[in-house]
Amino acid sequence: MDTWTFGWTLALIGMAGTMLVLWCLSLLILLLKKLFPYQPEESASPKG
């Protein structure tokens, strides 16, 4: 394998790996949002 082929292969694998990790992180964030939904505090009194 010459250097250009190796370089392009490494670059494409790196980009695909980055996209895969970002996709996994977004799934993890969605899962956490479903497990721990946001609940605004009801007991907060207005200041003033």
Secondary structure, DSSP 8 states (H G I E B T S, - for coil): --HHHHHHHHHHHHHHHHHHHHHHHHHHHHHHHHHS-----SS-----
